[in-house]
Amino acid sequence: MNEITLEDVRRRAAVAGITLRDDRVEMVRRLLNEALAPLRRLDANAMRTTEPAATFDARGGDDGR
């Protein structure tokens, strides 16, 4: 995935209904790139899928014993 561009920041801000001053767009771009960097380093194919940790018993835990 490529880095976020200044135009990306402007479009995302517009969609979110946020007005950014022109002198802040570069700062927001840099912060977004830094915040997303750890996610970009992840290899989604190497991640194990896991089952839900919690289960639901509709009987409220009454197993009839």
N, CA, C and O atoms as CSV, one atom per row, in Angstrom:
chain,resi,resn,atom,element,x,y,z
A,1,MET,N,N,0.857,-1.180,0.000
A,1,MET,CA,C,0.000,0.000,0.000
A,1,MET,C,C,0.896,1.234,0.000
A,1,MET,O,O,1.893,1.293,0.719
A,2,ASN,N,N,0.533,2.191,-0.796
A,2,ASN,CA,C,1.320,3.412,-0.899
A,2,ASN,C,C,1.012,4.356,0.249
A,2,ASN,O,O,0.013,4.220,0.956
A,3,GLU,N,N,1.903,5.309,0.404
A,3,GLU,CA,C,1.673,6.321,1.429
A,3,GLU,C,C,0.484,7.193,1.041
A,3,GLU,O,O,0.139,7.315,-0.135
A,4,ILE,N,N,-0.119,7.784,2.033
A,4,ILE,CA,C,-1.247,8.682,1.823
A,4,ILE,C,C,-0.732,9.986,1.231
A,4,ILE,O,O,0.264,10.543,1.692
A,5,THR,N,N,-1.417,10.459,0.216
A,5,THR,CA,C,-1.019,11.708,-0.440
A,5,THR,C,C,-1.785,12.883,0.160
A,5,THR,O,O,-2.744,12.705,0.911
A,6,LEU,N,N,-1.342,14.075,-0.187
A,6,LEU,CA,C,-2.041,15.276,0.262
A,6,LEU,C,C,-3.477,15.292,-0.267
A,6,LEU,O,O,-4.404,15.704,0.431
A,7,GLU,N,N,-3.644,14.837,-1.507
A,7,GLU,CA,C,-4.992,14.791,-2.080
A,7,GLU,C,C,-5.864,13.781,-1.344
A,7,GLU,O,O,-7.058,14.015,-1.155
A,8,ASP,N,N,-5.272,12.645,-0.921
A,8,ASP,CA,C,-6.017,11.664,-0.115
A,8,ASP,C,C,-6.536,12.309,1.166
A,8,ASP,O,O,-7.690,12.111,1.545
A,9,VAL,N,N,-5.686,13.071,1.821
A,9,VAL,CA,C,-6.076,13.725,3.071
A,9,VAL,C,C,-7.217,14.698,2.815
A,9,VAL,O,O,-8.188,14.738,3.571
A,10,ARG,N,N,-7.100,15.472,1.764
A,10,ARG,CA,C,-8.155,16.446,1.449
A,10,ARG,C,C,-9.485,15.748,1.153
A,10,ARG,O,O,-10.536,16.185,1.623
A,11,ARG,N,N,-9.437,14.656,0.368
A,11,ARG,CA,C,-10.666,13.917,0.049
A,11,ARG,C,C,-11.279,13.295,1.300
A,11,ARG,O,O,-12.490,13.378,1.503
A,12,ARG,N,N,-10.463,12.681,2.126
A,12,ARG,CA,C,-10.976,12.049,3.347
A,12,ARG,C,C,-11.579,13.077,4.296
A,12,ARG,O,O,-12.611,12.829,4.920
A,13,ALA,N,N,-10.934,14.222,4.398
A,13,ALA,CA,C,-11.464,15.282,5.254
A,13,ALA,C,C,-12.808,15.765,4.722
A,13,ALA,O,O,-13.738,15.996,5.495
A,14,ALA,N,N,-12.911,15.916,3.413
A,14,ALA,CA,C,-14.167,16.370,2.812
A,14,ALA,C,C,-15.287,15.362,3.063
A,14,ALA,O,O,-16.406,15.746,3.404
A,15,VAL,N,N,-14.991,14.084,2.897
A,15,VAL,CA,C,-15.993,13.042,3.129
A,15,VAL,C,C,-16.438,13.049,4.584
A,15,VAL,O,O,-17.614,12.835,4.878
A,16,ALA,N,N,-15.498,13.294,5.498
A,16,ALA,CA,C,-15.812,13.316,6.929
A,16,ALA,C,C,-16.454,14.623,7.362
A,16,ALA,O,O,-16.897,14.757,8.502
A,17,GLY,N,N,-16.504,15.592,6.445
A,17,GLY,CA,C,-17.093,16.884,6.787
A,17,GLY,C,C,-16.182,17.754,7.635
A,17,GLY,O,O,-16.646,18.622,8.375
A,18,ILE,N,N,-14.878,17.514,7.519
A,18,ILE,CA,C,-13.892,18.255,8.299
A,18,ILE,C,C,-13.217,19.280,7.392
A,18,ILE,O,O,-12.854,18.975,6.256
A,19,THR,N,N,-13.056,20.474,7.896
A,19,THR,CA,C,-12.339,21.506,7.167
A,19,THR,C,C,-10.933,21.596,7.729
A,19,THR,O,O,-10.740,21.858,8.916
A,20,LEU,N,N,-9.950,21.375,6.860
A,20,LEU,CA,C,-8.548,21.476,7.275
A,20,LEU,C,C,-7.932,22.726,6.662
A,20,LEU,O,O,-8.127,23.020,5.483
A,21,ARG,N,N,-7.194,23.443,7.476
A,21,ARG,CA,C,-6.436,24.585,6.936
A,21,ARG,C,C,-5.338,24.035,6.044
A,21,ARG,O,O,-4.785,22.971,6.323
A,22,ASP,N,N,-5.019,24.744,4.982
A,22,ASP,CA,C,-3.998,24.291,4.044
A,22,ASP,C,C,-2.653,24.049,4.721
A,22,ASP,O,O,-1.909,23.154,4.323
A,23,ASP,N,N,-2.339,24.847,5.746
A,23,ASP,CA,C,-1.043,24.682,6.403
A,23,ASP,C,C,-1.027,23.469,7.343
A,23,ASP,O,O,0.012,23.180,7.936
A,24,ARG,N,N,-2.142,22.757,7.494
A,24,ARG,CA,C,-2.210,21.577,8.366
A,24,ARG,C,C,-2.298,20.264,7.594
A,24,ARG,O,O,-2.134,19.193,8.178
A,25,VAL,N,N,-2.551,20.335,6.302
A,25,VAL,CA,C,-2.759,19.114,5.516
A,25,VAL,C,C,-1.514,18.224,5.535
A,25,VAL,O,O,-1.634,17.010,5.701
A,26,GLU,N,N,-0.345,18.794,5.370
A,26,GLU,CA,C,0.901,18.009,5.385
A,26,GLU,C,C,1.097,17.335,6.737
A,26,GLU,O,O,1.506,16.175,6.796
A,27,MET,N,N,0.811,18.041,7.813
A,27,MET,CA,C,0.968,17.459,9.150
A,27,MET,C,C,0.013,16.267,9.323
A,27,MET,O,O,0.406,15.225,9.847
A,28,VAL,N,N,-1.217,16.423,8.887
A,28,VAL,CA,C,-2.196,15.338,8.990
A,28,VAL,C,C,-1.747,14.151,8.141
A,28,VAL,O,O,-1.849,13.005,8.577
A,29,ARG,N,N,-1.254,14.416,6.943
A,29,ARG,CA,C,-0.749,13.352,6.068
A,29,ARG,C,C,0.363,12.564,6.749
A,29,ARG,O,O,0.363,11.333,6.735
A,30,ARG,N,N,1.303,13.280,7.341
A,30,ARG,CA,C,2.435,12.642,8.020
A,30,ARG,C,C,1.955,11.804,9.204
A,30,ARG,O,O,2.409,10.677,9.398
A,31,LEU,N,N,1.032,12.363,9.996
A,31,LEU,CA,C,0.519,11.640,11.159
A,31,LEU,C,C,-0.243,10.382,10.756
A,31,LEU,O,O,-0.110,9.342,11.399
A,32,LEU,N,N,-1.039,10.475,9.693
A,32,LEU,CA,C,-1.754,9.293,9.212
A,32,LEU,C,C,-0.788,8.215,8.730
A,32,LEU,O,O,-0.967,7.036,9.033
A,33,ASN,N,N,0.231,8.618,7.982
A,33,ASN,CA,C,1.221,7.647,7.516
A,33,ASN,C,C,1.932,6.978,8.683
A,33,ASN,O,O,2.164,5.769,8.659
A,34,GLU,N,N,2.279,7.755,9.704
A,34,GLU,CA,C,2.956,7.183,10.869
A,34,GLU,C,C,2.020,6.257,11.649
A,34,GLU,O,O,2.446,5.213,12.143
A,35,ALA,N,N,0.758,6.637,11.757
A,35,ALA,CA,C,-0.201,5.821,12.502
A,35,ALA,C,C,-0.491,4.506,11.781
A,35,ALA,O,O,-0.725,3.486,12.430
A,36,LEU,N,N,-0.477,4.518,10.465
A,36,LEU,CA,C,-0.786,3.323,9.694
A,36,LEU,C,C,0.427,2.434,9.435
A,36,LEU,O,O,0.269,1.301,8.981
A,37,ALA,N,N,1.622,2.920,9.713
A,37,ALA,CA,C,2.844,2.169,9.430
A,37,ALA,C,C,2.851,0.776,10.067
A,37,ALA,O,O,3.185,-0.183,9.371
A,38,PRO,N,N,2.503,0.608,11.351
A,38,PRO,CA,C,2.508,-0.745,11.929
A,38,PRO,C,C,1.535,-1.694,11.228
A,38,PRO,O,O,1.829,-2.881,11.089
A,39,LEU,N,N,0.398,-1.195,10.792
A,39,LEU,CA,C,-0.562,-2.048,10.084
A,39,LEU,C,C,-0.032,-2.461,8.719
A,39,LEU,O,O,-0.278,-3.577,8.264
A,40,ARG,N,N,0.683,-1.576,8.080
A,40,ARG,CA,C,1.246,-1.895,6.764
A,40,ARG,C,C,2.353,-2.932,6.858
A,40,ARG,O,O,2.610,-3.650,5.892
A,41,ARG,N,N,3.007,-3.019,7.995
A,41,ARG,CA,C,4.078,-4.001,8.178
A,41,ARG,C,C,3.543,-5.406,8.450
A,41,ARG,O,O,4.289,-6.380,8.345
A,42,LEU,N,N,2.274,-5.520,8.794
A,42,LEU,CA,C,1.695,-6.829,9.085
A,42,LEU,C,C,1.527,-7.639,7.811
A,42,LEU,O,O,1.198,-7.110,6.749
A,43,ASP,N,N,1.761,-8.928,7.945
A,43,ASP,CA,C,1.502,-9.850,6.852
A,43,ASP,C,C,0.201,-10.572,7.180
A,43,ASP,O,O,0.191,-11.506,7.982
A,44,ALA,N,N,-0.879,-10.148,6.570
A,44,ALA,CA,C,-2.184,-10.716,6.890
A,44,ALA,C,C,-2.243,-12.206,6.583
A,44,ALA,O,O,-2.994,-12.939,7.226
A,45,ASN,N,N,-1.470,-12.657,5.620
A,45,ASN,CA,C,-1.463,-14.084,5.290
A,45,ASN,C,C,-0.784,-14.922,6.361
A,45,ASN,O,O,-1.055,-16.118,6.478
A,46,ALA,N,N,0.087,-14.315,7.136
A,46,ALA,CA,C,0.811,-15.049,8.174
A,46,ALA,C,C,0.052,-15.077,9.498
A,46,ALA,O,O,0.449,-15.782,10.426
A,47,MET,N,N,-1.026,-14.322,9.589
A,47,MET,CA,C,-1.780,-14.260,10.836
A,47,MET,C,C,-2.676,-15.486,10.968
A,47,MET,O,O,-3.328,-15.906,10.012
A,48,ARG,N,N,-2.694,-16.046,12.166
A,48,ARG,CA,C,-3.580,-17.173,12.435
A,48,ARG,C,C,-4.980,-16.653,12.687
A,48,ARG,O,O,-5.172,-15.602,13.299
A,49,THR,N,N,-5.935,-17.396,12.212
A,49,THR,CA,C,-7.308,-17.067,12.564
A,49,THR,C,C,-7.647,-17.829,13.835
A,49,THR,O,O,-7.179,-18.950,14.034
A,50,THR,N,N,-8.433,-17.243,14.667
A,50,THR,CA,C,-8.806,-17.887,15.922
A,50,THR,C,C,-10.312,-17.901,16.065
A,50,THR,O,O,-11.022,-17.059,15.515
A,51,GLU,N,N,-10.770,-18.860,16.803
A,51,GLU,CA,C,-12.189,-18.934,17.103
A,51,GLU,C,C,-12.497,-17.900,18.175
A,51,GLU,O,O,-11.588,-17.438,18.864
A,52,PRO,N,N,-13.749,-17.535,18.326
A,52,PRO,CA,C,-14.090,-16.581,19.387
A,52,PRO,C,C,-13.670,-17.119,20.760
A,52,PRO,O,O,-13.813,-18.307,21.048
A,53,ALA,N,N,-13.162,-16.240,21.577
A,53,ALA,CA,C,-12.697,-16.641,22.905
A,53,ALA,C,C,-13.865,-16.956,23.832
A,53,ALA,O,O,-13.741,-17.792,24.727
A,54,ALA,N,N,-14.982,-16.299,23.625
A,54,ALA,CA,C,-16.133,-16.504,24.497
A,54,ALA,C,C,-17.205,-17.295,23.760
A,54,ALA,O,O,-17.339,-17.203,22.539
A,55,THR,N,N,-17.956,-18.065,24.515
A,55,THR,CA,C,-19.083,-18.792,23.924
A,55,THR,C,C,-20.353,-18.358,24.617
A,55,THR,O,O,-20.318,-17.806,25.716
A,56,PHE,N,N,-21.450,-18.604,23.983
A,56,PHE,CA,C,-22.739,-18.213,24.526
A,56,PHE,C,C,-23.584,-19.453,24.746
A,56,PHE,O,O,-23.740,-20.279,23.847
A,57,ASP,N,N,-24.121,-19.576,25.935
A,57,ASP,CA,C,-25.001,-20.687,26.256
A,57,ASP,C,C,-26.393,-20.111,26.504
A,57,ASP,O,O,-26.613,-19.430,27.506
A,58,ALA,N,N,-27.325,-20.378,25.605
A,58,ALA,CA,C,-28.664,-19.817,25.707
A,58,ALA,C,C,-29.397,-20.296,26.934
A,58,ALA,O,O,-30.380,-19.678,27.343
A,59,ARG,N,N,-28.937,-21.403,27.545
A,59,ARG,CA,C,-29.586,-21.914,28.740
A,59,ARG,C,C,-29.152,-21.160,29.991
A,59,ARG,O,O,-29.635,-21.454,31.085
A,60,GLY,N,N,-28.264,-20.211,29.851
A,60,GLY,CA,C,-27.814,-19.443,31.007
A,60,GLY,C,C,-26.884,-20.205,31.914
A,60,GLY,O,O,-26.788,-19.906,33.104
A,61,GLY,N,N,-26.190,-21.197,31.362
A,61,GLY,CA,C,-25.227,-21.978,32.144
A,61,GLY,C,C,-25.837,-23.177,32.839
A,61,GLY,O,O,-25.106,-23.943,33.466
A,62,ASP,N,N,-27.114,-23.369,32.759
A,62,ASP,CA,C,-27.774,-24.518,33.368
A,62,ASP,C,C,-27.621,-25.692,32.421
A,62,ASP,O,O,-28.308,-25.771,31.402
A,63,ASP,N,N,-26.714,-26.609,32.759
A,63,ASP,CA,C,-26.463,-27.738,31.877
A,63,ASP,C,C,-27.271,-28.978,32.282
A,63,ASP,O,O,-27.004,-30.072,31.785
A,64,GLY,N,N,-28.242,-28.822,33.165
A,64,GLY,CA,C,-29.131,-29.922,33.524
A,64,GLY,C,C,-28.584,-30.841,34.590
A,64,GLY,O,O,-29.172,-31.894,34.835
A,65,ARG,N,N,-27.514,-30.501,35.220
A,65,ARG,CA,C,-26.944,-31.366,36.277
A,65,ARG,C,C,-27.574,-31.098,37.600
A,65,ARG,O,O,-27.218,-31.731,38.594
